[in-house]
Each structure stands twice: as structure tokens, then as C-alpha cells.
Amino acid sequence: MDCIYFDNAATSWPKPEAMINAMTAFNAHVGANPGRSGHRLSIEASRIIFNARETVASLLGADDPHTVIFTRNATEGLNTVVRGLLRPGDHVITSSVEHNSVMRPLRAMESEGVELSVVPCSGAGGISLDDIAAAIRKNTKMIIITHASNVIGTIIPIADIAEIARKRGVIVCVDAAQTAGSIPIDVLQDNIDILVFTGHKALNGPQGTGGFYIRKGLEKQVNPLERGGTGSGSEFEEQPDFMPDRFESGTPNTIGIAGLGAGAGYVAAMGIEAIREKEIALTRLFLEGIRSIRGVRVYGHTDPTRRTALVSFTINGTSPSDISFDLDERFNIMSRPGLHCAPSAHRTIGTFPDGTVRFSFGIFTTEEEIMTAIKAIETLSCENHK
């Protein structure tokens, strides 16, 4: 029996065949270091990276591929932005539903003299635009905020927040780890200054890939996290200041980026709007199916159009870890229990320290799998309430 995989918010699986084929083809037929040599295999490796950059840029609404930087993951992108942009005396604003990949770098910078304001969200994960505006000070440098919570899936109105920030001269950085590839994004139309993405979730690339978009002209304000060989300007011992080399030092994960480009291409061919429609339908089916099950509590918006395709829930009297274990051992359903690297979010929704069970659906999830999961939850709940 094949497993039912409901952990796409951690990493998407299975992967498109095109992604696997692209990585195999790179290893079998290219394999060279991009930008470091003049031979045709090195040139082909560079072309693969540029094509991936173009594909990702197009999905994000960026008009210049060179504004897309590749990193190992979203965490590295967020650290680059936070540590590279903020200075002692600066003020930064974030929300109470952020992932630790945002909170931990911010707390580290707070210990070094950066002022931090955490705007509280509602129990459903919503945030008040008035609260965001009221938190802005004269020394506010940046608002850094998730596009959607990785705990309850609530979608944050990033375009509205960016409009407030633009009027006040504040930089906006969006953590789109949960949305890039599954929810339409247009960085230019929405006035997003920086948007950080991961490659291994909804973009359907491999683990070890990610990056960020940065608005033209803003890159000079952000110091690189690393400096080193770029294959360009090798006669100088100073880091290049042009894009993307300013932020991309060392031999890149070319095989991974080849897979990311193919995964993103698969998403582009499907159409993000179509993906979004499917995931809304799957989420609605699941929410309606567990709504009346005794002892089950669901967190976040009941409207599936206001959340990503993930649902966190608990069953009264049973720990999330035990539920997840039973789902795996007895029903072959893969889920994610606990705090999801987002303790602040769980404090916000009242589930700290035990957390929740999280189901997260993807492009390969089927309605039959949803129905099987509903029956499994009903079985576990009935056993618990005999």
C-alpha cells in the first residue's frame, strides 16, 4: 500500500518526473562548474542556472532574472536579508505567527542593538493593518512578514502591508516559503521589496534549493552573508557589487538548481491559478469532512480561500505526537505533529507547548486520499471518546 503523504508544507513529495530527469541529465551529461571555465560544459551549466533564474523570476512577477538570487534554502535567504540589512539602532516589525527562520535571526539582531516589534495576530492568524501602521517608527527600517503561516495557513495581505510601508519609506520583506508556487505572487504589482522563497516545497524542486528576489537598486543596502569566488572579476579581491554575483559565492548547487528550474517549469505549465483552485477544493473537502467529528478542533480560517492547503487540528485527550504516530502506523498517512518550528504561532493560537497535527496537501494529493484521512481521524476520535 502506498503511503498518503500530507507533509507538503515541510517538503513537497512526490516530485515531478521532469525534476528528477533534469537532475539526472545534469549529472550524466554536464556536471561542470558554471562560470568558472570557458569550455562548453561549463557554459551549459551556466545556461541551466540562468534558465532556472528566468523561470522563477517569471513565476514571481519579476521583470529581470538577475534580481533572483539562489541560496541553499529560504533560511539562508532570510539570514542574508536580516543580517545584511539591519544595523544597531534600526527598528524592524514582524508578526506573532512567524517561523523561527524569521524569529531567530531577528532575536539575534535584537541582542546586537536592533529594536524589534512583534505585532500580535488573531487566533485565526489574521493581522490588523492598523496595528502594522501604528508600529512604524522614525527608525523603522523593515517589515518582515510571512505570506502565509506554516502552522494554520492563514494568508497575510502582503500587498496592503507593502502599500503602508511604501508610503512610510519602509522596506518590506516577505517570507514566501509556504506560498511561492502555489499562490499567485507579483512582486512588482504588489510593491514587494524582497521576497524569500524555498525551492523544495510548492516550486517542486529538490531540497537544498531556495533564494530571494530583491528590488533593483536595493541590493547595495544589503551586505552579502558570504564572500568568495564567483567566477567573475577574478582580478579583484573585493566582492563584485553587481547582481547576482554580489550574493552568490562559491560553487553553486547546479544539479539542485537544474531540478528547481524543472520543478518551477512544471508549476508554470500547470498554472499557479489552476494549482490554487485544486488546493482550495481539497482543503474545503477536508474541512467539511472533519467539521462534525467529535473532539476534533481545527485552527485557522474556516474559509479555504483565506488559507493555504494546510490544516492544523487536535483531538481532545490525545497528544499530537500520538495522533501522528497512529496515522502513520495504522493508516499509512504521513503528517507533521508538534510546534512546526514556529512556537510564537502556537502561542498565538493557544496550542503551545504541545502543538498540533498538521496536514498539508499538494498538487499530487487526491480526493480519495482526503476521504481516507477523514475516516482515519473519525476512527481515532471515536476510540478516544468511548
C-alpha positions in Angstrom: 0.0 0.0 0.0 1.4 3.4 -1.0 1.5 6.0 1.7 -0.7 9.1 1.8 1.7 12.0 2.0 0.3 15.0 3.8 3.5 16.8 4.7 4.0 19.1 1.7 4.4 22.2 3.9 7.6 20.6 5.1 8.8 19.5 1.7 6.7 18.5 -1.4 6.6 14.9 -2.4 6.4 13.1 -4.8 8.4 15.3 -7.2 7.5 15.7 -10.9 9.3 13.3 -13.2 10.7 16.3 -15.1 12.6 17.5 -12.0 14.2 14.1 -11.5 15.1 13.8 -15.2 16.7 17.3 -15.2 18.9 16.4 -12.3 19.9 13.0 -13.8 20.6 14.7 -17.1 22.9 17.2 -15.5 24.9 14.6 -13.7 25.1 12.3 -16.7 25.8 14.9 -19.5 27.0 18.2 -18.0 28.5 18.1 -14.5 30.7 21.1 -14.9 31.2 24.1 -12.7 29.3 27.1 -14.1 31.0 30.4 -14.8 34.5 29.1 -13.9 35.7 27.8 -17.3 35.3 28.6 -21.0 34.5 25.1 -22.2 31.1 24.1 -23.5 30.1 22.0 -20.5 30.7 25.0 -18.1 28.8 27.2 -20.5 25.9 24.7 -20.5 25.9 24.6 -16.7 25.6 28.4 -16.7 22.8 28.2 -19.2 20.9 25.8 -16.9 21.2 28.1 -14.0 20.1 31.2 -16.0 17.1 29.3 -17.4 16.1 28.4 -13.8 16.5 32.0 -12.8 14.3 33.1 -15.6 11.6 30.6 -14.8 11.5 31.5 -11.1 11.5 35.3 -11.9 8.6 34.8 -14.2 6.6 33.0 -11.5 7.3 35.7 -9.0 6.4 38.6 -11.4 10.0 39.9 -11.6 11.0 41.5 -14.8 14.7 40.9 -14.5 16.1 37.4 -13.8 19.2 38.9 -12.2 17.1 40.1 -9.3 16.6 36.5 -8.3 19.4 35.1 -6.1 19.8 31.4 -5.4 20.6 30.2 -1.9 20.6 26.8 -0.2 17.1 27.4 1.3 14.7 30.1 2.5 16.5 30.2 5.8 19.8 31.3 4.2 17.9 33.9 2.2 16.2 35.3 5.3 19.5 35.4 7.2 21.1 37.2 4.3 18.4 39.9 4.4 18.2 40.3 8.2 21.9 40.3 8.9 22.8 42.1 5.7 20.3 45.0 6.0 19.7 45.7 9.7 22.1 47.8 11.8 22.2 48.6 15.6 19.6 51.4 16.2 17.3 50.2 13.3 13.8 49.1 14.1 12.1 46.1 12.5 8.5 44.9 12.6 7.3 41.3 12.3 4.2 39.3 13.3 3.4 36.8 16.0 2.9 33.9 13.6 6.4 33.8 12.1 8.6 30.7 11.6 11.8 30.5 13.5 13.7 31.2 10.3 12.5 34.7 10.8 12.3 35.0 14.5 15.7 33.5 15.4 17.7 35.9 13.1 15.6 38.8 14.4 16.2 37.8 18.1 19.9 37.6 17.4 19.9 41.1 15.8 17.9 42.3 18.8 20.7 41.2 21.1 23.1 43.3 18.9 21.1 46.5 19.2 18.3 46.3 16.7 14.8 47.2 18.0 12.1 44.6 17.4 8.3 44.9 17.4 6.1 41.8 17.2 2.6 42.7 16.0 0.1 40.2 17.5 -2.2 38.2 15.2 -5.6 36.9 16.0 -6.3 33.3 16.9 -7.1 32.7 13.3 -3.8 34.2 12.2 -5.2 37.5 10.8 -3.3 40.7 11.3 -4.6 44.3 11.6 -3.3 46.7 9.1 -3.9 49.5 11.6 -1.6 47.7 14.1 1.1 47.4 11.4 0.8 51.1 10.6 0.9 52.1 14.3 4.0 50.1 14.9 6.1 52.1 12.4 8.6 54.5 14.0 11.0 57.0 12.6 13.8 54.5 12.7 11.8 51.6 11.2 14.0 50.0 8.5 12.0 46.9 7.6 8.7 45.0 7.9 9.5 41.3 7.6 6.4 39.1 7.5 5.2 35.7 6.3 2.9 35.4 3.3 1.1 32.5 5.0 1.5 30.8 8.3 3.2 27.4 8.2 1.0 26.4 11.2 -2.5 27.4 10.2 -2.1 28.5 6.6 -3.7 32.0 7.1 -2.8 34.2 4.1 -1.5 37.6 5.1 -2.4 40.7 2.9 1.1 41.4 1.8 0.2 43.9 -0.9 -1.7 46.0 1.6 1.2 45.9 4.1 3.6 46.8 1.3 1.4 49.8 0.4 1.6 51.1 4.0 5.3 50.5 4.1 5.9 52.3 0.7 4.2 55.4 1.9 6.4 55.5 5.0 9.6 54.6 3.3 10.0 51.2 4.9 11.4 48.1 3.2 9.1 45.1 3.1 10.5 41.6 3.1 8.1 38.7 2.6 8.7 35.1 3.7 7.0 33.2 0.9 8.3 29.7 1.8 4.7 28.4 2.1 3.3 30.2 -1.0 5.8 30.5 -3.8 4.5 28.1 -6.4 1.0 27.6 -5.0 -0.4 31.1 -4.6 -0.1 33.8 -7.3 2.6 36.4 -6.5 3.6 39.5 -8.4 6.4 41.3 -6.7 6.2 44.4 -8.9 2.5 44.8 -8.8 2.4 44.3 -5.1 5.4 46.6 -4.4 7.4 43.9 -2.6 11.0 44.9 -2.0 12.3 41.5 -1.0 10.7 38.1 -1.3 12.3 34.9 0.0 11.3 31.5 -1.4 12.3 27.9 -0.9 12.7 25.5 -3.8 11.7 22.2 -2.3 8.1 23.0 -1.4 5.4 24.3 -3.8 8.0 25.0 -6.5 8.6 21.2 -6.6 12.4 21.4 -6.7 14.8 19.4 -4.6 15.9 20.0 -1.0 18.9 22.3 -0.7 17.5 25.0 -3.0 15.9 28.4 -2.5 16.6 32.0 -2.8 15.2 35.5 -2.8 14.1 38.3 -5.1 15.4 41.8 -4.3 14.1 45.0 -5.9 16.6 46.7 -8.3 18.7 49.3 -6.5 18.1 47.9 -3.1 20.8 45.3 -3.3 23.5 47.8 -2.4 21.9 48.3 1.0 22.3 44.6 1.9 25.7 43.2 2.8 26.3 39.7 1.5 26.2 36.9 4.0 29.3 35.3 2.3 32.1 36.5 0.1 34.3 34.5 -2.2 34.8 33.1 -5.7 32.1 34.0 -8.2 33.9 33.3 -11.5 33.6 37.0 -12.3 36.0 39.9 -11.7 38.6 37.4 -10.6 41.4 40.0 -10.9 39.9 41.8 -7.8 40.0 40.7 -4.2 36.8 42.6 -3.4 33.4 41.0 -3.8 31.6 42.0 -7.1 28.8 44.5 -6.4 26.6 43.5 -9.4 23.8 41.0 -9.5 23.5 38.2 -8.9 27.2 37.7 -8.1 27.1 40.0 -5.1 25.2 37.3 -3.2 26.3 34.1 -4.9 29.8 33.0 -3.9 31.3 29.6 -4.3 30.3 26.7 -6.5 26.5 26.6 -6.7 24.3 23.6 -6.2 23.9 23.4 -10.0 22.3 20.0 -10.0 19.8 21.2 -7.5 19.1 24.4 -9.4 18.6 22.3 -12.5 15.9 20.4 -10.6 14.5 23.6 -9.2 14.2 25.0 -12.7 12.4 21.9 -14.0 10.1 21.9 -10.9 9.3 25.5 -11.4 8.7 24.9 -15.1 6.2 22.1 -14.2 4.4 24.6 -12.0 4.4 27.2 -14.7 3.0 24.7 -17.2 0.2 23.7 -14.8 -0.5 27.3 -14.0 -0.4 28.7 -10.4 -4.1 29.7 -10.7 -5.1 26.1 -11.5 -2.9 24.8 -8.7 -4.6 27.2 -6.3 -8.1 26.2 -7.4 -7.3 22.5 -6.8 -5.8 23.1 -3.4 -8.7 25.2 -2.3 -11.1 22.4 -3.4 -9.0 19.8 -1.5 -8.9 21.9 1.6 -12.6 22.6 1.5 -13.3 18.9 1.2 -11.2 18.1 4.2 -12.6 20.9 6.4 -16.1 19.9 5.6 -15.4 16.3 6.3 -13.9 16.7 9.8 -16.1 19.6 10.9 -18.7 17.4 12.7 -16.2 14.8 14.1 -16.5 14.7 17.9 -13.5 16.0 19.8 -11.7 17.5 16.7 -10.6 21.1 16.7 -9.4 22.8 13.6 -7.3 26.0 13.8 -7.3 29.0 11.4 -9.9 30.3 9.0 -12.8 28.1 8.0 -12.8 29.7 4.6 -10.4 27.7 2.4 -9.8 30.7 0.1 -8.2 32.5 3.0 -5.6 29.9 3.8 -3.1 27.7 2.1 -3.7 24.0 1.6 -2.7 23.0 5.1 -4.9 22.3 8.1 -3.8 22.0 11.8 -6.0 20.2 14.2 -6.1 18.4 17.5 -8.2 15.6 19.0 -9.2 16.2 22.6 -7.5 14.0 25.1 -4.8 12.8 22.7 -1.3 14.4 22.1 -0.5 15.5 18.6 2.6 13.2 18.5 0.4 10.2 19.4 -2.1 11.1 16.7 0.6 11.4 14.1 2.1 8.1 15.1 -1.2 6.3 14.8 -1.9 7.9 11.5 1.4 6.6 10.2 1.5 3.2 11.8 -2.2 2.3 11.3 -3.4 4.3 8.3 -0.2 4.9 6.4 -0.8 8.7 6.5 2.3 11.0 6.8 1.7 14.1 8.9 3.7 16.6 11.0 3.0 17.0 14.7 4.4 19.4 17.2 5.4 23.1 17.0 6.5 23.2 13.4 9.5 25.4 14.2 7.0 28.3 15.0 6.5 28.5 18.8 5.2 32.1 18.5 2.5 31.0 16.1 1.4 28.2 18.5 1.3 30.7 21.4 -0.9 32.9 19.3 -3.4 30.1 18.6 -3.2 28.7 22.1 -1.6 25.3 21.3 1.8 25.8 22.9 3.7 23.7 24.1 2.1 20.5 22.6 1.3 21.9 19.2 -1.0 20.4 16.6 -1.2 17.8 13.9 -0.6 19.4 10.5 -1.9 18.0 7.2 -0.6 19.8 4.1 -1.8 18.9 0.7 -0.1 19.3 -2.7 -0.5 19.1 -6.4 -0.5 15.3 -6.3 -3.0 14.9 -3.5 -6.2 13.2 -4.5 -9.8 13.5 -3.2 -9.7 9.8 -2.4 -6.7 10.4 -0.1 -8.6 13.2 1.6 -11.6 10.9 2.2 -9.4 8.2 3.6 -7.8 10.7 6.0 -11.2 11.9 7.2 -12.3 8.3 8.0 -9.0 7.7 9.9 -9.5 10.8 12.0 -13.0 9.8 12.8 -11.8 6.4 13.9 -9.2 7.8 16.2 -11.6 10.3 17.7 -14.3 7.6 18.3 -11.7 5.4 20.0 -10.7 8.3 22.2 -14.2 9.1 23.3 -15.7 5.7 24.0 
